């Protein structure tokens, strides 16, 4: 943030603000994500493919009576693409879903569709009573209703790796490379415990804090707990990003997935500019809205930046989309009213609005002389600026 004003600085190539966590706009005005994408032109993707095949062969040779790898899966476009790619390369994957708390009908359809690709599939659901207790707590204290989900999508596949002695885990893209992150992580091809703890969006809360804070017995938190270093070493658990080895494009992944039975939403999603992402989780719009309140950007900004880098839209078109579609209150997602989501954690709409205001970064939004947020006629806070 610039100290002379409360206005955010933006990348001059895309429309991402400097307020994004672990994000940097360099001296020339271009962000690390745009530079990382430009650097992909220098990559020899055939060499990267060969690197992956060598890794796969090493683990496959150890798996004559077991699966060759684990694919962490939501049933979405990317995990469908990952499964298709592994099958094309001759691997026998086990797909593992850490179930979302509020699975949509479309999410269920796409999970069942993935199974039809010819893969074995495990779904692990955490106790909903404990889960919703955590959801309520993290919404109120961290401004994140999906903290538990974003933890378990990483811990559960790793626990399956250890429990079933399947060393290789094939994740999707490296988010630091795709969307911008610390320089030390942008070219990373491996997923580790350290990466989860530092860049996994845990907001300073750890599973080990929960027994004390919420009086939850440790035995109820097994699936929220990453295996020990000794367990990982015994199995040789190794997580790799498929996007490091094969050029990654979410829209192309969706096209490939759709040809193999994946179903998109019938219209553009609220709070997005696409209809093929985050189709499984009914909480997602609430999660994304808090990203906007805290940091001044949301899923609309994310996708506009991805499209700009791939030449699908201009920066000017993106600025218009961000203004028109970004930052909207999460009224309805995938046909479900946000009040239905709030009921699961016994949160009233009045309390929810209060929580929203508590987590709104007043440095990014208009306030009156007394410091009170100024809102538009839909009740949304008004951003100070969308560009430099």
N, C-alpha and C positions, 0 to 999 in steps of 0.2 A: 504493500500500500504506500502511496505517496503521502508524505506528512503535511504538505502544504494545502492539500484539499482532501476531501473524503471521497474523491472519485477514484474508481478502479482503473488500472492500466490494462490494456488489451493487446494481445498479439496482433501485429499488423498484417499477418497472413490469414489467420483464422479468427474466430470471435471468442476465444477463451480468455477469461480474466485472470489476472495474477493472483486472485484470491483462492483459486483452486489449490487444495492442499498438495504439498510436495511438488509444486509446479514452478517453473522458472521461465521468465521472458528475458532473453539475453540482451546485451547492449545494443544490438542492431534492431531490436524490436520484434524479433521472431522467437517463438516459443520452442521449447525443447521437443515437443511432440511433432511440430511441423518439420523440424530439422531431422528428427529420427525417421520420419516418413520419407523425406527427400533422400536420406542415406540408403534407403532400400534399393534405389536404382543401382547402387554400387555392389549389391549382394549377388553372388553367384548362387542362385537357388538350386542348381543341380548339385553343387558341392554340399549345400546345406541338407539336401535330401539324402545324399550319401552318408552324411554324418548321422542323420536320424536312423537310417537303415542299419548302420553299424551298431548304434545303441540298441535298436530293437533286436538285432541278431544276438547281441551279447545276453540280453535278458531272455530271449526266446529259447536259447540253448539251455537255460537253467529251468525251463518251465515245461518239460516234456509231459508232465502229469498235472499241469496247472494252466491257468490263464496266462497269456503273454503280457497283458497289461490291464490296468484299470482306466476307464474313462469316467471321470466325474461328470455326471449328466443331470440336466434339468429337463431333458426332452426337447429343448429349444433348438433353434437353427444351428448354433455352433456345435453343441454336443452331437446333434444328428450328423453334421459334417464330419466331426472327429471320428465317429463310429464308421461312417462310410469310408473315410480315408484309411483307417486301420484295417478294415476288411479288404480294401483294394491292395494293401501292402502285404496281405497274407497273414495278418495277426489275428489271434483269437482273443478279443477283449471281453472284459467283464464291465458292464456299465453299472455305475453306482449312483443312486440318487439320494441326497440328503433332503428329505421331503420338506416342501414349503408348508408353513403353518396353515395358509388358506389357499389351497390349490384350486385353480379355476377349471371349468369344464374343458376349455381349450388346452390347458396344461395337461390334463389327464389324457385327452385325445392324443397329444403329441408324444407323451411317454409311451402309450400303447403302440403308437406308430413306430417308434424307435425299436421296440421289441421285434417288429415284423421285418427289420433289416436282417435278422439272423444273428442276434446276440443274446447272451444270457444277461439277466438284469436283476439287480437288487435295489429295493427301496427301503430306506431306514427312516422311520418316523420317531421323533422324540416325543416324550410324554407331553400332551397338549396343555395340561394343567400347569406344569412347571414352565413350559415354553411361554405361555401367555402371562404368567407372573413375571418372567424376565422381560417380555415385550412391553408390558406396562411400565416397569421400572426404567428400562432404557429409553422409552419414549419421553418419560417425565424428566429424567436426569441427564440424558445424552442427546435428546432430540432425534432418536433413531428407533423406530418401531421394529426394524429388521436386523438389529444387532445379532440376535441369536441365530438367525438364518445365515447371515454372512460369515459367522464363525463356523457353523456346522457344515457348510458346503466345502470348507477346507479340512476340518478335522475328521469328518466321517469317512471320506475316501481313504485318508491316510490310515485310519484305524483298520479299515478293511484290508489295506495292503499288509499291515502287520499281522492281523488275525488270520488271514488266508495265505500269507507268505507269497504275495504277488508284488515283487519289487518295483516294477515300472508303473508310474502314474502319468498319463498323458493329459495334461491340462490344455486349455485353449490358447488364447493370446496372452502375452505379457502386457498388462494394462499400462505399465509405465512406458512401454514403447508405443503403444497404440494411442494413449491419451495424455501422455506426459507424466514424468515422475522423476525421482532423483537420478542424477547422471550415472551413479553407480549401479542402477538397476535397469536402465534403458536397454542395454544389450545383453541382459541376463537370459540364459536359456533354461535355468533350473529354478524350481520352486522349493523353498526351504521353510523350516519353522521360523527362522529369523525374519524372512520376508513377510510371513503372515503377521507376526507380532508388530513389525515396524510399518508395514504398508497395507495391512488387511482391513483398515478402517475400524479398528476396535475401540478407538477414541479413548484410550487410556484404561479401559476396563479389562480385567482378566477373569477367566473362569474361576481362578482361585479366590477372587474377591466375593463371589456369589454366596458361598455358605455363610459368610459373616454378614453380608449386606441384606440378604433375603432369607436367611435361615433355611437354605436348601441343602439337604444332605449331600455330601460329596458323591455318594453312589448314584444320585439322580443326575449327575453331571458327567457321566462317563463319555457320552457322545460329544460333549462340548470340550473335551480334553484331548489335546494333541499327545500322541504317544511319546514315551521317553526317548532320549537319545540312544539309550542302550537297546531299546526295542527296534528303533529305526536301523541301527547298525547291524543288529542280528539278521534282519531281513534284507538289508541293503536297499531300503526304500529310496527311490530316486524319482523326483517329479520333474518333468520337462514340459516346456511350452511348445505346443505344436506350431504356433505362429512364428517361432524363431526359425524353424526348419522349412516351413512352407509359407509363401506369401499370404498374408491374412487379410480378408475383406469380409466383414459381416454381411454385407448385401449379397455378395456372391455366394457366401455360405448359405444364405437363405434361399437363393435360387436353386442351389444344388439340393438342399434339404426338401424344398417344395417338389422337385421332380421325383423325390423318393417318399412322398406321402405326407410330409410336414404341412400343417395347415396354418396360414396366417389369420389374423383378425380380419373381419369383413370390412373394416374401415380404418382410417388413421387413428391411432390411439391418442387418448387425451394425454397431454403433456409430452408428446413426442412428434416426430415428423415421419415416422415409419410405422408399419403395422406388422412387423415380424420379430419383435424383440420383447423380452419380459412378458410373455403371455401366460405364465404359470402362477404368478404371485399376485394375489389381490391387494396386498399391502404396498405394492411397489410405488404407486403414485404418492402415498403419504411419505414414504422414504425419500422420494425424489423432491417433493415439495420442501422438505426440511433442508435438503442440499441447497435449494434456491434461497431459502431464508438465511442460512448460515454463510453461504459463499457467493451468492448472486448469480448462480448458473444452475442449469438442470439438464435433463435428458435431451431437451431440444437443442441446447448449446452443444452437448456432446456430439449429437448426430450431425449437426450443421458443420462442425469442425471436421468430422470424418469425411463428409461429402465434399467440403472445400478441398481437402488434400487430394482427393481422388478426381477432382475436376468436374464433379457432378453439378455443383452450384457455385456461383460467384460469392465473394465476401459480402457484396451489397445485398444479394438475395438472402444470404444467411442472416444478416442484421435485421432484415424485415421479418423473417420467420421467428427469430428470437424475440422480437418485440411483440409479435402477434400471438405466438403460441406458448412462449415460455412463462414461467412464474405464476401459473394459474392454480387456484385453490383445487385440491383433489376431490372434486365432487363425485365423480363416477369413473370407475375403471373396469374395463371388460364387462360393462353392463351391470356392475354392482355398486350400489351407493356406498359412499365412505362411512356412513353411519353404521352399516352392517359390520364393517371392519372394527369400528370403535366399540361396538357391543361386545366383541370377543374379549376385550380387556377392561370392560366396565368403565369406559371413558365417555363422558357426556360431550356433546358438541361445544358447550360453553367452556368446559375444561380444556378441550382440544384447542380451541381458539386462544385460550390463555397460554397454553404450552407453546403454540406457534409464536406468539408475541415474545415470550421469554427467550426464544432462540433466534429471533430475528436480529441480524447484525445491523445496528442502527448507523454504522459508518457507511453502509451501502445503500440505505434507503432514506427517503425524505421524511423529515421530522419537523414538527412545529417548534417554535422557540423554547417551549418547555421540555422538549425532548420526546414528545409523544409521536408515535408513528402516524404518518398521513397515508390513508389508504384510498384506493379507487372505489368505484361504486359496486364492485364485486367483493370488496373486503380484502383485496390484495395490497401489500405494501408496494410503494412505487420506487423503482430503482433510480438512483441518481444519474447513472449514465450506462450506455450500452456500447460505447466506443471511446477511443481516446479523444 
